[in-house]
Protein backbone atom coordinates (compact mmCIF):
# COMPACT_ATOMS: atom_id res chain seq x y z
CA UNK A 1 0.00 0.00 0.00
CA UNK A 2 1.31 3.45 -0.92
CA UNK A 3 1.27 6.09 1.83
CA UNK A 4 1.56 9.87 2.00
CA UNK A 5 2.27 12.25 4.86
CA UNK A 6 -0.43 14.21 6.67
CA UNK A 7 0.83 17.35 4.92
CA UNK A 8 0.51 15.73 1.52
CA UNK A 9 -2.96 14.42 2.34
CA UNK A 10 -3.99 17.89 3.54
CA UNK A 11 -2.83 19.47 0.29
CA UNK A 12 -4.69 16.80 -1.74
CA UNK A 13 -7.91 17.11 0.24
CA UNK A 14 -7.80 20.89 0.52
CA UNK A 15 -7.93 20.95 4.33
CA UNK A 16 -5.56 21.75 7.17
CA UNK A 17 -2.95 19.32 8.51
CA UNK A 18 -4.75 19.39 11.85
CA UNK A 19 -7.94 18.18 10.13
CA UNK A 20 -6.14 15.19 8.60
CA UNK A 21 -4.56 14.29 11.94
CA UNK A 22 -7.92 14.56 13.68
CA UNK A 23 -9.61 12.31 11.12
CA UNK A 24 -6.78 9.79 11.35
CA UNK A 25 -7.01 9.70 15.14
CA UNK A 26 -10.80 9.22 14.98
CA UNK A 27 -10.46 6.37 12.49
CA UNK A 28 -12.07 8.29 9.63
CA UNK A 29 -9.12 7.68 7.28
CA UNK A 30 -9.13 3.94 6.77
CA UNK A 31 -5.68 2.38 6.99
CA UNK A 32 -3.99 5.44 8.52
CA UNK A 33 -0.99 4.49 10.65
CA UNK A 34 0.82 6.49 13.31
CA UNK A 35 4.61 6.13 13.20
CA UNK A 36 6.18 7.99 16.11
CA UNK A 37 4.52 11.39 16.08
CA UNK A 38 3.58 11.26 12.40
CA UNK A 39 0.49 9.95 10.69
CA UNK A 40 0.92 8.08 7.40
CA UNK A 41 -2.19 8.17 5.22
CA UNK A 42 -3.04 5.61 2.51
CA UNK A 43 -2.71 7.40 -0.80
CA UNK A 44 -6.12 8.45 -2.10
CA UNK A 45 -7.90 7.93 1.24
CA UNK A 46 -10.96 10.10 1.86
CA UNK A 47 -12.41 10.80 5.30
CA UNK A 48 -15.67 8.98 6.06
CA UNK A 49 -18.65 10.44 7.93
CA UNK A 50 -17.17 13.93 7.75
CA UNK A 51 -19.48 16.86 8.28
CA UNK A 52 -18.71 19.73 5.94
CA UNK A 53 -18.90 22.24 8.74
CA UNK A 54 -16.33 20.51 10.97
CA UNK A 55 -13.28 21.96 9.22
CA UNK A 56 -13.13 24.83 6.79
CA UNK A 57 -11.48 23.94 3.49
CA UNK A 58 -8.91 26.06 1.72
CA UNK A 59 -11.56 26.98 -0.82
CA UNK A 60 -13.85 28.49 1.83
CA UNK A 61 -11.38 30.23 4.13
CA UNK A 62 -8.58 32.70 3.75
CA UNK A 63 -5.33 30.75 4.14
CA UNK A 64 -3.02 32.20 6.82
CA UNK A 65 0.01 33.32 4.86
CA UNK A 66 2.35 35.12 7.25
CA UNK A 67 5.90 34.01 7.99
CA UNK A 68 7.45 34.32 11.46
CA UNK A 69 4.32 35.87 13.02
CA UNK A 70 5.78 36.57 16.50
CA UNK A 71 8.32 38.90 14.88
CA UNK A 72 5.48 40.75 13.18
CA UNK A 73 3.26 41.07 16.25
CA UNK A 74 3.02 44.85 16.90
CA UNK A 75 2.46 44.59 20.66
CA UNK A 76 2.09 42.17 23.58
CA UNK A 77 -0.93 42.44 25.85
CA UNK A 78 -2.55 40.53 28.71
CA UNK A 79 -2.27 36.75 28.71
CA UNK A 80 -0.42 36.25 25.44
CA UNK A 81 -0.96 32.47 25.25
CA UNK A 82 -4.67 32.92 25.91
CA UNK A 83 -4.92 35.34 23.00
CA UNK A 84 -3.02 32.97 20.70
CA UNK A 85 -5.25 30.03 21.63
CA UNK A 86 -8.31 32.08 20.66
CA UNK A 87 -7.10 32.37 17.05
CA UNK A 88 -9.67 30.48 15.00
CA UNK A 89 -7.49 29.56 12.02
CA UNK A 90 -5.58 26.39 13.08
CA UNK A 91 -2.55 27.10 10.87
CA UNK A 92 -2.26 30.66 12.11
CA UNK A 93 -2.56 29.48 15.70
CA UNK A 94 0.05 26.76 15.16
CA UNK A 95 2.60 29.13 13.62
CA UNK A 96 2.25 31.47 16.58
CA UNK A 97 2.56 28.56 19.01
CA UNK A 98 5.75 27.23 17.37
CA UNK A 99 7.44 30.55 18.02
CA UNK A 100 5.74 31.34 21.33
CA UNK A 101 6.77 28.03 22.90
CA UNK A 102 10.30 28.46 21.56
CA UNK A 103 10.72 31.93 23.03
CA UNK A 104 9.49 30.88 26.49
CA UNK A 105 11.78 27.84 26.45
CA UNK A 106 9.18 25.07 26.12
CA UNK A 107 11.07 23.48 23.28
CA UNK A 108 9.35 20.09 23.13
CA UNK A 109 5.96 21.78 22.60
CA UNK A 110 7.40 24.03 19.91
CA UNK A 111 9.06 21.11 18.10
CA UNK A 112 5.95 18.91 18.27
CA UNK A 113 4.00 21.49 16.28
CA UNK A 114 6.91 22.48 14.00
CA UNK A 115 7.24 18.87 12.81
CA UNK A 116 3.75 19.11 11.32
CA UNK A 117 4.80 21.92 8.98
CA UNK A 118 8.32 20.89 7.94
CA UNK A 119 7.11 19.79 4.50
CA UNK A 120 4.07 22.08 4.26
CA UNK A 121 3.13 23.14 0.73
CA UNK A 122 2.95 26.69 2.07
CA UNK A 123 6.40 28.30 1.85
CA UNK A 124 5.92 30.61 4.80
CA UNK A 125 4.76 27.79 7.06
CA UNK A 126 7.66 25.50 6.26
CA UNK A 127 10.27 28.28 6.57
CA UNK A 128 9.09 28.99 10.11
CA UNK A 129 8.95 25.27 10.92
CA UNK A 130 12.45 24.49 9.61
CA UNK A 131 14.08 27.46 11.30
CA UNK A 132 12.50 26.97 14.71
CA UNK A 133 12.91 23.20 14.56
CA UNK A 134 16.65 23.81 14.21
CA UNK A 135 16.80 25.86 17.39
CA UNK A 136 14.30 23.72 19.33
CA UNK A 137 16.53 20.71 18.81
CA UNK A 138 19.65 22.73 19.58
CA UNK A 139 18.50 23.19 23.16
CA UNK A 140 17.02 19.74 23.65
CA UNK A 141 20.32 18.24 22.46
CA UNK A 142 18.98 16.38 19.40
CA UNK A 143 21.91 17.34 17.21
CA UNK A 144 20.98 14.98 14.36
CA UNK A 145 17.68 16.86 14.12
CA UNK A 146 19.54 20.18 14.19
CA UNK A 147 21.54 19.12 11.15
CA UNK A 148 18.42 17.69 9.47
CA UNK A 149 16.25 20.80 9.87
CA UNK A 150 19.12 23.17 9.04
CA UNK A 151 19.93 21.05 5.97
CA UNK A 152 16.33 21.27 4.77
CA UNK A 153 16.39 25.03 5.14
CA UNK A 154 19.69 25.34 3.30
CA UNK A 155 18.34 23.16 0.47
CA UNK A 156 15.25 25.36 0.26
CA UNK A 157 17.50 28.35 -0.37
CA UNK A 158 20.12 26.71 -2.56
CA UNK A 159 17.48 25.22 -4.87
CA UNK A 160 15.75 28.57 -5.41
CA UNK A 161 16.34 31.16 -8.07
CA UNK A 162 16.88 34.09 -5.73
CA UNK A 163 17.24 36.46 -8.69
CA UNK A 164 13.64 35.86 -9.81
CA UNK A 165 12.03 39.30 -9.53
CA UNK A 166 8.53 37.81 -9.83
CA UNK A 167 9.07 35.96 -6.54
CA UNK A 168 11.07 38.66 -4.79
CA UNK A 169 8.99 38.70 -1.58
CA UNK A 170 9.21 34.94 -1.15
CA UNK A 171 12.92 35.07 -1.93
CA UNK A 172 13.38 37.79 0.68
CA UNK A 173 11.82 35.47 3.28
CA UNK A 174 14.12 32.63 2.25
CA UNK A 175 17.17 34.87 2.53
CA UNK A 176 15.93 36.15 5.88
CA UNK A 177 15.63 32.60 7.24
CA UNK A 178 19.05 31.69 5.86
CA UNK A 179 20.74 34.71 7.40
CA UNK A 180 19.15 33.98 10.79
CA UNK A 181 20.54 30.44 10.59
CA UNK A 182 24.00 31.63 9.50
CA UNK A 183 24.19 34.42 12.08
CA UNK A 184 22.91 32.55 15.12
CA UNK A 185 24.95 29.41 14.47
CA UNK A 186 28.05 31.39 13.42
CA UNK A 187 28.62 28.85 10.66
CA UNK A 188 29.65 29.15 7.01
CA UNK A 189 26.71 29.42 4.61
CA UNK A 190 28.26 30.96 1.52
CA UNK A 191 25.26 30.51 -0.76
CA UNK A 192 22.94 32.80 1.22
CA UNK A 193 23.03 36.38 -0.13
CA UNK A 194 23.39 39.53 1.97
CA UNK A 195 20.19 40.42 3.83
CA UNK A 196 20.73 44.10 2.94
CA UNK A 197 19.89 43.33 -0.70
CA UNK A 198 16.43 42.01 0.26
CA UNK A 199 15.48 43.99 3.32
CA UNK A 200 13.11 46.40 1.56
CA UNK A 201 10.94 43.49 0.45
CA UNK A 202 10.25 42.30 4.01
CA UNK A 203 7.33 43.42 6.19
CA UNK A 204 8.28 45.97 8.84
CA UNK A 205 8.63 43.58 11.79
CA UNK A 206 11.04 41.41 9.82
CA UNK A 207 12.88 44.47 8.50
CA UNK A 208 13.72 45.39 12.09
CA UNK A 209 15.03 41.88 12.77
CA UNK A 210 16.96 42.05 9.49
CA UNK A 211 18.63 45.24 10.72
CA UNK A 212 19.46 43.44 13.97
CA UNK A 213 21.12 40.74 11.85
CA UNK A 214 23.14 43.42 10.04
CA UNK A 215 24.16 44.86 13.40
CA UNK A 216 25.16 41.40 14.61
CA UNK A 217 27.33 40.94 11.51
CA UNK A 218 29.08 44.23 12.27
CA UNK A 219 29.55 43.11 15.88
CA UNK A 220 31.21 39.87 14.73
CA UNK A 221 33.55 42.01 12.61
CA UNK A 222 34.35 43.93 15.85
CA UNK A 223 32.94 47.13 14.32
CA UNK A 224 31.01 47.91 17.49
CA UNK A 225 30.22 51.55 16.72
CA UNK A 226 28.68 50.64 13.36
CA UNK A 227 26.75 47.76 14.91
CA UNK A 228 25.36 50.08 17.59
CA UNK A 229 24.37 52.67 14.99
CA UNK A 230 22.47 50.12 12.89
CA UNK A 231 20.57 48.73 15.88
CA UNK A 232 19.76 52.21 17.21
CA UNK A 233 18.43 53.21 13.77
CA UNK A 234 16.21 50.11 13.71
CA UNK A 235 14.76 51.02 17.11
CA UNK A 236 14.23 54.68 16.25
CA UNK A 237 12.73 54.17 12.78
CA UNK A 238 10.06 51.58 13.66
CA UNK A 239 6.50 52.84 13.31
CA UNK A 240 5.20 50.37 15.94
CA UNK A 241 6.61 48.67 19.03
CA UNK A 242 7.14 45.12 17.64
CA UNK A 243 8.29 43.64 20.98
CA UNK A 244 10.30 40.67 19.69
CA UNK A 245 12.43 42.69 17.22
CA UNK A 246 12.89 45.42 19.86
CA UNK A 247 14.13 42.88 22.40
CA UNK A 248 16.80 41.67 19.96
CA UNK A 249 17.84 45.19 18.95
CA UNK A 250 18.19 46.35 22.55
CA UNK A 251 20.26 43.27 23.40
CA UNK A 252 22.74 43.86 20.58
CA UNK A 253 22.96 47.55 21.56
CA UNK A 254 23.83 46.47 25.11
CA UNK A 255 26.51 44.08 23.83
CA UNK A 256 28.03 46.79 21.63
CA UNK A 257 28.09 49.23 24.53
CA UNK A 258 29.91 46.69 26.71
CA UNK A 259 32.59 46.35 24.05
CA UNK A 260 32.82 50.13 23.72
CA UNK A 261 33.17 50.30 27.53
CA UNK A 262 29.97 52.36 27.76
CA UNK A 263 28.83 50.39 30.79
CA UNK A 264 25.98 52.64 31.93
CA UNK A 265 24.43 52.66 28.45
CA UNK A 266 24.83 48.88 28.26
CA UNK A 267 22.83 48.60 31.49
CA UNK A 268 20.10 50.85 30.10
CA UNK A 269 19.70 48.81 26.93
CA UNK A 270 19.66 45.42 28.66
CA UNK A 271 17.03 46.71 31.12
CA UNK A 272 14.82 47.85 28.22
CA UNK A 273 15.08 44.40 26.65
CA UNK A 274 14.30 42.77 30.02
CA UNK A 275 11.24 44.97 30.59
CA UNK A 276 9.84 44.01 27.18
CA UNK A 277 10.60 40.30 27.46
CA UNK A 278 10.36 39.04 31.02
CA UNK A 279 6.71 39.91 31.83
CA UNK A 280 5.85 37.45 29.01
CA UNK A 281 8.63 34.96 29.88
CA UNK A 282 10.41 35.55 26.56
CA UNK A 283 13.71 34.02 27.69
CA UNK A 284 15.31 32.83 24.48
CA UNK A 285 16.75 36.11 23.13
CA UNK A 286 18.87 36.30 26.32
CA UNK A 287 19.74 32.61 26.09
CA UNK A 288 20.92 32.95 22.48
CA UNK A 289 23.23 35.84 23.43
CA UNK A 290 24.28 34.71 26.88
CA UNK A 291 27.87 33.90 25.92
CA UNK A 292 28.47 37.41 24.59
CA UNK A 293 26.42 39.37 27.15
CA UNK A 294 29.60 39.41 29.26
CA UNK A 295 28.13 39.59 32.73
CA UNK A 296 25.26 42.00 31.97
CA UNK A 297 22.60 39.62 33.28
CA UNK A 298 24.58 38.86 36.44
CA UNK A 299 25.27 42.54 36.94
CA UNK A 300 21.66 43.68 36.56
CA UNK A 301 19.30 40.81 37.42
CA UNK A 302 20.97 38.04 39.43
CA UNK A 303 20.05 39.74 42.68
CA UNK A 304 16.85 41.54 41.71
CA UNK A 305 15.11 38.82 39.65
CA UNK A 306 16.73 35.54 40.62
CA UNK A 307 13.93 33.23 39.38
CA UNK A 308 13.93 34.53 35.82
CA UNK A 309 17.73 34.79 35.84
CA UNK A 310 18.02 31.14 36.91
CA UNK A 311 15.62 30.04 34.16
CA UNK A 312 17.78 31.77 31.55
CA UNK A 313 20.94 30.19 32.97
CA UNK A 314 19.31 26.74 32.90
CA UNK A 315 18.37 27.15 29.23
CA UNK A 316 21.71 28.77 28.36
CA UNK A 317 23.69 25.79 29.67
CA UNK A 318 21.70 23.46 27.39
CA UNK A 319 21.84 25.80 24.40
CA UNK A 320 25.56 26.51 24.71
CA UNK A 321 26.55 22.87 25.13
CA UNK A 322 24.89 21.93 21.84
CA UNK A 323 25.84 25.17 20.09
CA UNK A 324 29.54 24.69 20.86
CA UNK A 325 29.41 21.16 19.43
CA UNK A 326 27.71 22.31 16.22
CA UNK A 327 30.02 25.34 15.85
CA UNK A 328 33.23 23.40 16.49
CA UNK A 329 32.24 20.64 14.06
CA UNK A 330 31.30 23.01 11.24
CA UNK A 331 34.23 25.39 11.66
CA UNK A 332 36.94 23.17 13.16
CA UNK A 333 36.82 25.59 16.07
CA UNK A 334 37.86 25.10 19.69
CA UNK A 335 35.22 27.05 21.61
CA UNK A 336 35.29 25.45 25.03
CA UNK A 337 32.50 23.55 26.76
CA UNK A 338 34.56 23.15 29.94
CA UNK A 339 33.80 26.47 31.59
CA UNK A 340 30.87 27.47 33.77
CA UNK A 341 28.80 30.51 32.64
CA UNK A 342 30.67 32.78 35.06
CA UNK A 343 34.06 31.40 34.01
CA UNK A 344 33.18 31.85 30.34
CA UNK A 345 32.15 35.47 30.95
CA UNK A 346 35.41 36.26 32.75
CA UNK A 347 37.40 34.42 30.08
CA UNK A 348 35.78 36.48 27.33
CA UNK A 349 36.32 39.79 29.09
CA UNK A 350 39.92 38.92 29.98
CA UNK A 351 40.65 37.83 26.40
CA UNK A 352 39.48 41.29 25.32
CA UNK A 353 42.14 42.93 27.44
CA UNK A 354 39.95 43.90 30.36
CA UNK A 355 42.00 44.15 33.54
CA UNK A 356 41.06 42.07 36.58
CA UNK A 357 40.10 45.27 38.40
CA UNK A 358 37.68 46.27 35.60
CA UNK A 359 36.10 42.80 35.47
CA UNK A 360 35.66 42.84 39.25
CA UNK A 361 33.89 46.22 39.17
CA UNK A 362 31.67 45.14 36.28
CA UNK A 363 30.62 41.84 37.87
CA UNK A 364 30.43 43.12 41.46
CA UNK A 365 33.00 40.67 42.79
CA UNK A 366 36.45 41.17 44.30
CA UNK A 367 39.57 41.52 42.23
CA UNK A 368 41.03 38.53 44.08
CA UNK A 369 38.01 36.43 43.06
CA UNK A 370 38.57 37.38 39.42
CA UNK A 371 42.23 36.40 39.70
CA UNK A 372 41.26 33.04 41.18
CA UNK A 373 38.77 32.48 38.38
CA UNK A 374 41.42 33.23 35.75
CA UNK A 375 43.75 30.66 37.29
CA UNK A 376 40.97 28.03 37.27
CA UNK A 377 40.24 28.87 33.61
CA UNK A 378 43.90 28.41 32.67
CA UNK A 379 44.01 25.05 34.46
CA UNK A 380 40.80 23.80 32.81
CA UNK A 381 41.99 24.79 29.34
CA UNK A 382 45.62 23.81 29.95
CA UNK A 383 46.93 27.18 28.80
CA UNK A 384 49.35 29.70 30.27
CA UNK A 385 48.34 33.18 29.16
CA UNK A 386 45.85 35.65 27.78
CA UNK A 387 46.93 35.25 24.15
CA UNK A 388 46.03 31.57 24.16
CA UNK A 389 42.60 32.25 25.62
CA UNK A 390 40.94 33.94 22.65
CA UNK A 391 40.56 30.80 20.52
CA UNK A 392 38.55 29.13 23.30
CA UNK A 393 35.87 31.83 23.56
CA UNK A 394 33.59 33.46 21.00
CA UNK A 395 35.16 36.70 19.85
Residue pairs with C-beta under 8 A, 6 or more apart in sequence:
1 31
1 42
1 43
2 42
2 43
3 33
3 40
3 41
3 42
3 43
4 12
4 40
4 41
4 42
4 43
5 38
5 39
5 40
5 41
5 119
6 17
6 20
6 21
6 24
6 38
6 39
6 41
6 116
7 17
7 116
7 117
7 118
7 119
7 120
7 121
8 41
8 119
9 20
9 29
9 41
9 45
10 16
10 17
10 19
10 20
11 121
13 19
13 20
13 46
13 47
13 57
14 57
14 58
14 59
15 55
15 57
15 58
16 55
16 90
16 91
17 91
17 116
17 117
17 120
18 55
18 90
18 91
18 94
18 116
19 54
19 55
19 90
20 29
20 39
20 41
21 39
21 116
22 55
23 29
23 32
23 47
23 50
24 32
24 34
24 39
24 41
25 39
28 47
28 48
28 49
28 50
29 41
29 42
29 45
29 46
29 47
29 48
30 42
30 45
30 48
31 41
31 42
31 45
32 39
32 40
32 41
32 42
32 45
33 39
33 40
34 40
37 112
37 115
38 115
61 89
62 89
63 91
63 122
64 89
64 91
64 92
64 95
65 122
65 124
66 72
66 92
66 95
66 124
67 123
67 124
67 125
67 127
67 128
67 173
67 206
68 99
68 127
68 128
68 131
68 176
68 205
68 206
68 209
69 92
69 95
69 96
69 99
69 128
70 96
70 99
70 100
70 103
70 244
71 99
71 205
71 206
71 208
71 209
71 242
71 244
71 245
72 203
72 204
72 205
72 206
72 242
73 205
73 242
73 243
73 244
74 205
74 240
74 241
74 242
75 240
75 241
75 242
75 243
76 243
76 276
76 279
76 280
77 83
80 100
80 280
81 100
84 93
84 96
84 97
84 100
85 93
87 93
87 96
91 122
91 125
94 113
94 116
94 117
95 117
95 125
95 128
97 109
97 110
97 113
98 110
98 113
98 114
98 117
98 128
98 129
98 132
99 110
99 128
99 132
100 110
101 107
101 109
101 110
101 113
102 110
102 132
102 135
102 136
102 284
103 244
103 282
103 283
103 284
103 285
104 280
104 281
104 282
104 283
104 284
105 139
105 281
105 283
105 284
105 287
105 311
105 315
107 136
107 137
107 139
107 140
108 136
108 140
110 132
110 136
111 132
111 133
111 136
111 137
111 140
114 128
114 129
114 130
114 132
114 133
114 136
115 129
115 133
116 129
117 125
117 126
117 128
117 129
118 126
118 129
118 130
118 133
118 149
118 152
119 126
120 126
120 129
123 170
123 173
123 174
124 173
126 156
127 153
127 156
127 173
127 174
127 177
130 149
130 150
130 152
130 153
130 156
130 177
131 149
131 153
131 177
131 180
131 181
133 145
133 149
134 146
134 149
134 150
134 153
134 181
135 184
135 284
137 143
137 145
137 146
137 149
138 146
138 319
138 322
138 323
138 326
139 287
139 315
139 318
139 319
139 322
140 318
141 318
141 321
141 322
143 322
143 325
143 326
146 322
146 326
147 326
150 181
150 185
153 177
153 178
153 181
154 178
154 181
154 189
154 191
156 174
156 177
157 174
157 175
157 177
157 178
157 191
157 192
158 191
160 171
160 174
161 167
161 171
162 171
162 174
162 175
162 193
164 171
168 198
168 201
169 201
171 198
171 201
172 198
172 199
172 201
172 202
173 202
173 206
175 192
175 193
175 195
175 197
175 198
176 195
176 198
176 202
176 206
176 209
176 210
178 189
178 192
179 192
179 195
179 210
179 213
180 209
180 213
181 187
181 189
181 192
182 188
182 189
182 192
183 213
183 216
183 217
184 288
185 323
185 326
185 327
185 330
186 220
186 327
186 331
186 394
187 326
187 327
187 330
187 331
188 330
188 331
195 210
195 213
195 214
196 214
198 210
199 207
199 210
199 211
199 214
200 207
202 210
204 238
204 239
204 240
204 242
205 242
205 244
205 245
206 245
207 234
208 234
208 238
208 242
208 245
208 246
208 249
209 244
209 245
209 248
211 230
211 231
211 233
211 234
211 249
212 231
212 234
212 245
212 248
212 249
212 252
214 230
215 227
215 228
215 230
215 231
215 234
215 249
215 252
215 256
216 227
216 252
217 227
218 224
218 226
218 227
218 230
219 227
219 252
219 255
219 256
219 259
219 292
222 259
222 395
224 256
224 259
224 260
225 256
225 260
227 252
227 256
228 253
228 256
228 257
228 260
231 249
231 250
231 252
231 253
231 256
232 253
234 245
234 249
235 246
235 249
235 250
235 253
238 245
238 246
243 276
243 277
243 280
243 282
244 282
244 285
246 272
246 273
246 276
247 273
247 276
247 277
247 282
247 285
248 285
250 269
250 270
250 272
250 273
250 276
251 269
251 270
251 273
251 285
251 286
251 289
251 293
252 289
253 265
253 269
254 265
254 266
254 267
254 269
254 270
254 273
254 293
254 296
255 266
255 289
255 292
255 293
255 294
255 296
257 263
257 265
257 266
257 269
258 266
258 293
258 294
258 296
259 352
263 362
266 296
267 296
267 299
267 300
270 293
270 296
270 297
270 300
271 300
273 285
273 286
274 286
274 300
274 301
274 305
276 282
277 283
277 285
277 286
278 305
278 308
281 308
281 311
283 308
283 311
283 312
283 315
284 315
286 293
286 297
286 312
286 316
287 312
287 315
287 316
287 319
288 319
290 297
290 312
290 313
290 316
290 319
290 320
290 341
291 316
291 320
291 344
291 348
291 393
291 394
292 348
292 394
293 345
294 345
294 348
294 349
294 362
295 345
295 346
295 349
295 359
295 362
295 363
297 309
297 312
298 309
298 342
298 345
298 363
298 364
299 362
299 363
299 364
301 308
301 309
302 309
313 341
316 341
317 341
320 337
320 341
320 344
321 337
324 335
324 336
324 337
325 337
327 333
327 335
328 334
328 335
333 391
334 391
334 392
335 392
335 393
335 394
336 344
336 347
336 380
336 381
336 392
336 393
338 380
338 381
339 347
339 377
339 380
339 381
342 363
342 373
343 373
343 376
343 377
343 380
344 393
345 363
346 359
346 363
346 370
346 373
346 374
346 377
347 374
347 377
347 389
347 392
347 393
348 393
348 394
348 395
349 358
349 359
349 362
350 356
350 359
350 374
350 377
350 386
350 389
351 386
351 389
351 390
351 393
351 395
352 395
353 386
354 362
356 367
356 370
356 371
356 374
357 367
359 370
360 366
360 367
360 369
360 370
363 370
377 389
378 384
378 385
381 388
381 389
381 392
383 389
383 392
